Amino acid sequence: MAGHSKWANIQHRKGRQDEKRGAAFSKIAKEITVAAKMGGGDPGFNPRLRVAVDKAKGVNMPKDKIDTAIKKGTGELEGVDYVEIRYEGYGIGGAAIMVDCLTDNKTRTVAEVRHAFNKYGGNMGTDGCVAFQFKHCGQMLFAPGTDEAALMDAAIEAGAEDVATNDDGSIEVITTAADYVAVKDALEAAGFTPEFGEVTMKPEGENVFTGDDAVKMQKLLDALEGLDDVQEIYTTAVIEE
C-alpha cells in the first residue's frame, strides 16, 4: 500500500494543530471528560481515556488541566454534560468530510457546521452518506528511515492488522480500534515510538488538491476545525503544498 505524501501531510497537520494549541487544550479536555464519564477515570482500564490523555501530553497540556477534566467526567467536579454527534458532507470536488462534535447544544452546533459547509463551497449530507469511505481503526506513522523489517516483525507480533511503507518512506501501522493502545505499548516496548498515532476514521481513498482548489478546501477544513464544538475532522482530501 502506498500513501500520497503521507509524511509531509502529517507534519503539515501537526504544525497547524500546534499553532492552535489553546483551542486544542479545550477540545482535548472535552474528550477527556467524556471518556472518563463513559469508562471511568483510570486510563489503565479505559482505552478511550488513555488515548485522550496521550493526545493531551502530545501537545504539552498541563497535568492539572488533564486531572481537572478527568474529575469533571467522574463527577468529582461539576462539569458540562456533552453529547457526541457526527455530521457528514462534501467539500470541494465532492471530497468526503466527517465532522465529530461534542456539544451541550445540538441546535447551535448543527447550524454552525452547516454554515461553514455552505460558506466555503461544501454541503452537508445525510447520515451515512460518506461514512462508507472510511475505516474505524488505529493508525500509527513512523518516520522515514525506520527499520522496516524489524518494525514489521514487531507489529505482527503485537497484533497489528497491516504494515505499509508509503512512497515517501514513512511506515504506517494499522490496528483495530480496540487493539490500538495494546499494539502501541508493545511497539514502544520494542523500541519503536510513532511520530503520530491515533484512533481515527481512515479514508479508504484520497482526493488530491492543488492550486486554487487546495486553497478553497483548506479554508473549508479550517472553518470547520475552528468551531468550538468540533473535535475531529476526517476527510478524503489531501492538500498539496
N, C-alpha and C positions, 0 to 999 in steps of 0.2 A: 504494500500500500504506500502511495506517495502523497505527501501533502504539499500544497501550493504555498511556498514562502512561510511555512509554519512558524519557524523560529522568529523571523522578523515580525510577523503579525502578533505573536505572543508578547514580544518585547514592546511593541507599539502599544498594545493593550495595557500592559503593566505600567508603562510610562504615563498613560493617560489616567490610570487609577491613582498613581502616586501624586499627580497634580491636584487631584480632588480628595486628598486624604481626609479632610474634615468631614466631608459628606460620606466618605467610606466608613468612618468610625460610627456614624449614626446608623447607617444601613446594616453594618455588621452587628451592632448592638441589638437591633431589632431581631435579626436572625438568631442570635444567641438566646434572647429572651424567649422566642417562640420554641426553639429547640429544647430549652430547659423546661418549659411548661409541658411539652409533649412527652419528653422522655426522662425527666429528672435532671438534677444539677451536677451529676458526676460524669465528666467526659469519658471516663474509663468504661462506663456502662451505657453511654448514649452516643452512638456513632455520629449522629447529625450534629450534636453539640461539639463533639471533638473536631469535626471538620470546620465548624464555625469559629471555634477558638483558635485553631491553626491559622485560619484566614486572618483573624484579628492580630495574631502575633506576626503574621507576614507583613502587615502594614504598620507594625510597631505601635499597636493600640495599647495604651497603658493598662497594667494589670488591674488597677482599681476600677476602671471602666468595664472590663470584662467581668469582674466579680459582681459589680452592681447589676449588670444586665442579666447574669445568671440568677441573682437573688430576686429580681423582678419576675423572672419566669417561674421560679419555685414558690413565689408568694411571700418570701421573707421581706420584700419591699413592695410598695404599691407601684403598679405599672399599668400600661395601656393594654387593652385586650385587642390583639391584632388578628385579622382574618387573612388567610392565604387565598390569592386569586390569580389566575393566569389569563392573559389576553393574547390572541393570535392575530396575525395580519401580514401584510405585504409591504415591502419597501420599493425602492426604485427597481424597475425591470422585473417586478414580481418576486424579488428575493424574499424568502420566508423569514419572519420575525416572531419570536415568542417572548412575552414580557411577564415576568413573575413579580408579583407585588405582595407586600404586607401592608394592610391598611386598617384603620379604625373607621373608615367612611367610604364604602364602596361606590356610592353615588359620585363623590368627589373624584375618586381615582379613575373611574371609567371615563368621566368627562375629560380629565386631563390627558389620559392616554390617547383617547380618540382625537383630541385637539392636536396633539403632537403629530400623530399619523397624518391627519388631514393637512396641517400647515406645511409639512415638509415632504409632500409628494407620495405618501404612502396611504394605505387604507386598512382599517380594522376588518377582520373577517369573523367568521363564526367559530365556535368551539370545535377544535379538531381539524380545522381547515389546513393547517401546516404541520401539526404535531407528528404526522407520519413521516416527516422528513428528518426527524431527529431520533437519536437513541439515548435513553437514560443510562448513564454509565459513569464510571470513574475514569479520569484521564490524567496521566502524568506525562510531562515533557522533560526530556533530558538533553543537555547541551550537545551541540556538535562536538565530536571528538571523544564522546563516551565510548568505552569498550563495548561494542555491540554484542559480541558473542557472550561475554560474561554477564552483561545485563539481561540478555535473553534467557540464559540459563537460570539466573536468579529469579526473574519474573515468572517463568514457567513453574519453578519450584514453589514460588509464593502463591500460585493460583491465578495468575493473570489470564485474561481471555485472549489477548493479542499483543504482539510487539511488532512495531513497524518503524522502518527507517525512512524518513522523509527526504525529499530531493535536496534539502539544504543541509543534510547531515544530522539533524536532530532526530532523536528517537522517542517514539510515543509508546506508552504502555497503557493498555485499556483493560479495565476490570469491570465486573458488575458493580452497580451502585453499592450493594450490600458488602462487597468484599474490599472496597477501596481502602479503608483505614488499615485493615489487616495486611493487605499487599504492600501498601506504602511503608508500614512499620517494618515489614520483612526486608524490603529493598534497602531501607535506610540502615538496618542492622547489617546488611551485606555490603555497605559502603556506597550505595547509590542514592544520592539525595536529589530529587527532582527540582528543576528550576521553577516549575509551575505544576500545580496539581489541584484538582477539584472534582467534586461530583457534579456532573453537568448534563445538559442535553446536547449531545454532539451531533452536528449536522452530518447527514449521510452524503451530501453533495455540496458543491460550492458554486456561488455566483461571484465571479471576479470583476471588480470595478476599477476603472482607471479614469483619469481626466475629470471632466465635469460631473459625470455620474458618480465617481468616487466621492467628490466633494459633497454632492447632494445626499448621498447615502450616509456619509459620516454625520452630516447635520441632523438627519433624522434620528440616528442612533444616539447622538449627543443629547438631543432634545428629550428623548425617552429616558436616557440614563440620568438626566438632571432632575427628573421628577422625584420628590421626596418619598413617594410610596413605592417606587420601583426598586426592586432588589437585584434582579439579574435580567440580562437580555441575551437571548440566544438567536443567532442568525446564520443563514447560509451565505451571507455576504462576506467577501474577503476584499478589504480595501488595499489597493496597491499604492504605495507611497510615490 
